[in-house]
Amino acid sequence: MSNEETQEEFEVKEVLPSKLVKTYSATIMGVDATTVHVEVHAAQGLPKTFWSGLPDIAVRESQSRIEAALKVNGFRWPGMRMVINLAPADIRKEGSGYDLPIALAILAASSQVSSSMFASFMMMGELSLDGKIVPVKGVLPVAIQARNEGFKGIIVPQANEMEAAVVDGLEVYGMDTLKDVIGFLIGLKKREPVKFDLLNALKYPDHPEMDFSDVKGQENIKRALEIAAAGSHNVILIGPPGAGKTMLARRMPGILPELSAEEALETTKIHSVAGKLGRDIGLIRQRPFRSPHHTISDVALVGGGGFPKPGEISLAHNGVLFLDELPEFKRTVLEVMRQPLEDRKVTISRAKFAVEYPSSFMLLASMNPCPCGFLNHPEKDCTCGFGIVDRYLQRISGPLLDRIDLHIEVVPVPFRELNTLQSSESSSVIRKRVMAARDIQSLRFKNEQGVHSNAMMSSKHIRTHCRIDEAGNNY
């Protein structure tokens, strides 16, 4: 073959039609997002699709969902050789949130729609077979990443629009179908970005659902819980069945201070990543109260898994983690809490990466004094032997008990107090005193990074602010 024939063949190969299109999405690492470039290259050749960029099974299965959605909505799956790359290629991608950006990139690469506006928006959403956009997890951190990266806006499922709209400085568009997104991007459908009223969303309810006014008697226990709430201290309630331990514990969030805007955003991010936000909930307004069952596993409590997710102690961040019947939890489960209680964060390490979840929570626990529950009961006799009681109490290690600041004995309330018509002090009244105490602590620690309450003090802070006077030393 001559050089001229070789050159002619080379030039023919060069003019074969091919097209590269990029859309933008994000992947979640811990409670933060990393931008993902969804690249689709389409060229003539045998109809086959190649995937790269460490997609998991859910991402690879998107091909079947997208193909059905395109055909139902009047488009076609291109009969071309396509390479779909999710960059950066060294980070594993998981979940179904890439369906929407991949579908749009395929349509643009096959010249079925224009791609002129793709660079302005970050997108995420799962596609059903009829082209509807299904809600996904982790929209809030993705919206924050879109704003930080300088995108004009973000396109999300309609059910997630209020979650994304929390982020100011970013246009948020909630879409219901694939056709809605295409119509918007090519200019056929005009839509207004979603608005979110942050000040109104942060309003705290005047009368919480669980109120201390419902509790008859137990005034000393209420006072102890008020002190714990003021300093964000860990508490354990010890008493017989029916004494009101659980009832008191469930009313604890009602006396805690309101979430600040920063705390609300941080708490909502964690719940967004875990998929715990309800439909149309933009921002978590009240402090979390998590009460896992005693059969919970280590991973479910602290977080983790093949692709790590936050556990219960992170879902309780800025709120309360209530462990009812503490000795019934597996000892290994309780022991994994020791470090998070000290560090107020959880680090999940894997071979190729590590993620960190915040876990600054109040531990509130309850337990019976013995297996039958009636040790030291004023009216009922305990049926447990001394060895049985010792083995029961040894289910909780000394180091864990040492991290619980207040150990409170709860005794049953006499019938005459339960039967009284006198109303008890409401949670809103108690909360005002708690907030006044927190204000004093905020002023005290205004120059200390990461310290907001007495429970967060280090040994240095204790030496500075908690000096024992002469009367205390002589006690």
Secondary structure, DSSP 4 states (H G I P E B T S, - for coil): --HHHHHHHHHHHHTS-EEEEEEEEEEEETTEEEEEEEEEEEESSSSEEEEES-B-HHHHTHHHHHHHHHHHTT-----SEEEEEEESTTS-B-SSTTHHHHHHHHHHHTTSS--TTGGGEEE--EEPTTSBEEP-S-HHHHHHHHHHTT-SEEEEEGGGHHHHHTSTTSEEEEESBHHHHHHHHTTSS--PPP---HHHHTPPPSS-SS-GGG--S-HHHHHHHHHHHHHT--EEEE--TTSSHHHHHHTGGGGSPPPPHHHHHHHHHHHHHHT-PPTT--S--S--EE---TT--HHHHHEETTTTEE-HHHHTTTSEEEESSGGGS-HHHHHTTHHHHHHSEEEEE-SS-EEEEE---EEEEEE-SSSSS-TT-SSS-----HHHHHHHHTTS-HHHHHT--EEEE--PPPHHHHT--PPPPPHHHHHHHHHHHHHHHHHHTTTSTT--SGGG--HHHHHHH----HHHHT-
